[in-house]
Amino acid sequence: MSILIYAESAEGKLKKVAFEIASYAKKVAETLGTTVTALTINSDNVSELAKYGVDKVLKVTNDKLAGFNAKAYADVIKQAAQQENTKLVVLSSSTDSIYLSPLVAVNLEAGYASNVIDLPVNTAPFQVKRNAFSNKAFNITEINTDIKVIGLAKNSYGIFENASTLTEEVFSPNLEDNDFDIKTESIEKSSGKVSIADADIVVSGGRGLKGPENWGLIEDLAAVLGAATACSKPVSDLGWRPHAEHVGQTGKPVATNLYIAIGISGAIQHIAGINASKVKVVINTDPEAPFFKVADYGIVGDAFDVVPRLIEKLKAFKAQNA
Ligand SMILES: Cc1cc2nc3c(=O)[nH]c(=O)nc-3n(C[C@H](O)[C@H](O)[C@H](O)COP(=O)(O)OP(=O)(O)OC[C@H]3O[C@@H](n4cnc5c(N)ncnc54)[C@H](O)[C@@H]3O)c2cc1C
C-alpha cells in the first residue's frame, strides 16, 4: 500500500506544491515502510518527481481533463487510490486541491484533515498537527478511518531532495458523463507575471497607496524582487486592481516566504489570509496600525518615500552581486 499523492501541474508543468507534497509523503513513507506513488494529469515531464522521493508515477493523459474539474479529478484520484490499494492520500492546499480533497475523501469513505502543517505526530493512531483559527492556533487531529486523506498547508513542510528510482505507468481512468456535470466555461487569468499561488515573494498594496495611478510603486518593487503583486479587499472593490489580486480571508490565501504589505492597515480579515507567510514586512505611516503587531519587520514611513528608496537599494544590491 503505497502513499498516493496528487501532483498538480499547470499547463503541463509540475507545480512547486507537487514537490512539497512529494517530499512530505516520502518522509511519511519512510516511517511507514512503504513507497510513494504520484498521480499526474496531463503533465508533460514527470521525471523530476524522482528527485523528491516518488517511486512510481501514474500518468493520465486525457483531453477531457485539460481544464480543472473537481468532480472528474476526484474520480480519477479515487480510481488511482483503489488500484494502488492506498491507505493515505496526500494533496496540497492549493486552490484546486482545497476543492478536490473533500470530494476525494467522500469518494473513498476516508477521514480528511485539511491544513496539515507537519509530519504526523503519530502514525498509529494516525494524528496530524493542523492550523486552526486562521493560523492563530493549531490542533492535533486523529483520523481513525481505514483510508485517510490529508491536505498539506502550502509552504509548511518545504521541498527536500530524497532521490528514488522512478517508474512511469500510463493510467487510463474510466470517466463517466456525470463526472462533467459541472464545467468551467472560461478562465480569467491575472495579468501579473508571477502568480500569487506560486510566488516566493508577494508585494501587496492597500488603500494607503491612494489610487490606481500609484501602483507603479508596487509593480516596480515586485519586478526587482521577482515577486507577485497583491492587494487588500477595498483596493479590488474600488477597481484599482483586478479581483484576482485580492488576498485575505475572503480573497486568495497567501503562504509565501516573504509578504510585503504597503499601506495596508492589517485588519483581521486581511491578516487571516496572509498569516501563514513566513516573513511579514509592513510599510505604513501609522505606527499604531495593527499590521505592526504581526509583522517581523516594520517600517514606519510614507510609502511614496520609502518604496522608491527600497527599489533603488535593491537594484544597487543586485547590480553589485550580479
Ligand atoms: C466579512 C469581511 C471580509 C473581509 N475580507 C477581507 C479580505 O479578504 N482582505 C482584505 O484585505 N480585507 C478584507 N476585509 C476588509 C478589512 O476589514 C479592511 O477594511 C481592509 O483590509 C482595509 O484595507 P486597507 O488596509 O487597504 O485600507 P485601510 O484600512 O484604509 O488602511 C490603509 C492604511 O494605509 C496607511 N497609509 C496611508 N497613507 C499611507 C502612506 N502614504 N504610506 C504608507 N501607509 C499609508 C494607513 O495608515 C492605513 O493603515 C473584509 C471585511 C469584512 C467585513
The ligand as a Tripos MOL2 file, in Angstrom:
@<TRIPOS>MOLECULE
LIG
   53    58     1     0     0
SMALL
NO_CHARGES

@<TRIPOS>ATOM
      1 C1        -16.5530   39.9190    6.0610 C.3       1 LIG1
      2 C2        -15.3470   40.7280    5.7020 C.ar      1 LIG1
      3 C3        -14.3580   40.1210    4.9350 C.ar      1 LIG1
      4 C4        -13.2190   40.8440    4.5700 C.ar      1 LIG1
      5 N1        -12.2190   40.2270    3.8310 N.ar      1 LIG1
      6 C5        -11.1050   40.8990    3.5540 C.ar      1 LIG1
      7 C6        -10.0420   40.2880    2.8390 C.ar      1 LIG1
      8 O1        -10.1160   39.1320    2.4310 O.2       1 LIG1
      9 N2         -8.9280   41.0260    2.5910 N.ar      1 LIG1
     10 C7         -8.7810   42.3160    2.9950 C.ar      1 LIG1
     11 O2         -7.7320   42.9290    2.7230 O.2       1 LIG1
     12 N3         -9.7780   42.9270    3.6670 N.ar      1 LIG1
     13 C8        -10.9370   42.2550    3.9410 C.ar      1 LIG1
     14 N4        -11.9450   42.9020    4.5920 N.ar      1 LIG1
     15 C9        -11.8260   44.3520    4.8280 C.3       1 LIG1
     16 C10       -10.9970   44.6680    6.0460 C.3       1 LIG1
     17 O3        -11.7970   44.6560    7.2140 O.3       1 LIG1
     18 C11       -10.3530   46.0620    5.9210 C.3       1 LIG1
     19 O4        -11.3630   47.0010    5.7200 O.3       1 LIG1
     20 C12        -9.3650   46.1730    4.7660 C.3       1 LIG1
     21 O5         -8.4110   45.1180    4.8490 O.3       1 LIG1
     22 C13        -8.6420   47.5130    4.8320 C.3       1 LIG1
     23 O6         -7.8960   47.6810    3.6790 O.3       1 LIG1
     24 P1         -6.6050   48.6120    3.6740 P.3       1 LIG1
     25 O7         -5.7250   48.2100    4.7930 O.co2     1 LIG1
     26 O8         -6.0820   48.6120    2.2930 O.co2     1 LIG1
     27 O9         -7.2510   50.0450    3.9160 O.3       1 LIG1
     28 P2         -7.2900   50.9770    5.1950 P.3       1 LIG1
     29 O10        -7.9000   50.2890    6.3540 O.co2     1 LIG1
     30 O11        -7.9030   52.2470    4.7450 O.co2     1 LIG1
     31 O12        -5.7760   51.2050    5.5850 O.3       1 LIG1
     32 C14        -4.8760   51.9640    4.8330 C.3       1 LIG1
     33 C15        -3.5740   52.0040    5.5920 C.3       1 LIG1
     34 O13        -2.6200   52.7090    4.8220 O.3       1 LIG1
     35 C16        -1.8640   53.5230    5.7010 C.3       1 LIG1
     36 N5         -1.3380   54.6330    4.8980 N.ar      1 LIG1
     37 C17        -1.9960   55.7480    4.4770 C.ar      1 LIG1
     38 N6         -1.1810   56.5060    3.7280 N.ar      1 LIG1
     39 C18        -0.0010   55.8590    3.6550 C.ar      1 LIG1
     40 C19         1.2250   56.1360    3.0160 C.ar      1 LIG1
     41 N7          1.3990   57.2400    2.2640 N.pl3     1 LIG1
     42 N8          2.2390   55.2630    3.1640 N.ar      1 LIG1
     43 C20         2.0960   54.1460    3.9230 C.ar      1 LIG1
     44 N9          0.9550   53.8390    4.5590 N.ar      1 LIG1
     45 C21        -0.0940   54.6750    4.4120 C.ar      1 LIG1
     46 C22        -2.8080   53.9550    6.7860 C.3       1 LIG1
     47 O14        -2.1090   54.2980    7.9540 O.3       1 LIG1
     48 C23        -3.6530   52.7040    6.9520 C.3       1 LIG1
     49 O15        -3.1160   51.8540    7.9540 O.3       1 LIG1
     50 C24       -13.0980   42.1940    4.9640 C.ar      1 LIG1
     51 C25       -14.0940   42.7760    5.7660 C.ar      1 LIG1
     52 C26       -15.2010   42.0560    6.1020 C.ar      1 LIG1
     53 C27       -16.2430   42.7040    6.9660 C.3       1 LIG1
@<TRIPOS>BOND
     1     1     2 1
     2     2     3 ar
     3     2    52 ar
     4     3     4 ar
     5     4     5 ar
     6     4    50 ar
     7     5     6 ar
     8     6     7 ar
     9     6    13 1
    10     7     8 2
    11     7     9 ar
    12     9    10 ar
    13    10    11 2
    14    10    12 ar
    15    12    13 ar
    16    13    14 ar
    17    14    15 1
    18    14    50 ar
    19    15    16 1
    20    16    17 1
    21    16    18 1
    22    18    19 1
    23    18    20 1
    24    20    21 1
    25    20    22 1
    26    22    23 1
    27    23    24 1
    28    24    25 2
    29    24    26 1
    30    24    27 1
    31    27    28 1
    32    28    29 2
    33    28    30 1
    34    28    31 1
    35    31    32 1
    36    32    33 1
    37    33    34 1
    38    33    48 1
    39    34    35 1
    40    35    36 1
    41    35    46 1
    42    36    37 ar
    43    36    45 ar
    44    37    38 ar
    45    38    39 ar
    46    39    40 ar
    47    39    45 ar
    48    40    41 1
    49    40    42 ar
    50    42    43 ar
    51    43    44 ar
    52    44    45 ar
    53    46    47 1
    54    46    48 1
    55    48    49 1
    56    50    51 ar
    57    51    52 ar
    58    52    53 1
@<TRIPOS>SUBSTRUCTURE
     1 LIG1         1 GROUP 0 **** ****
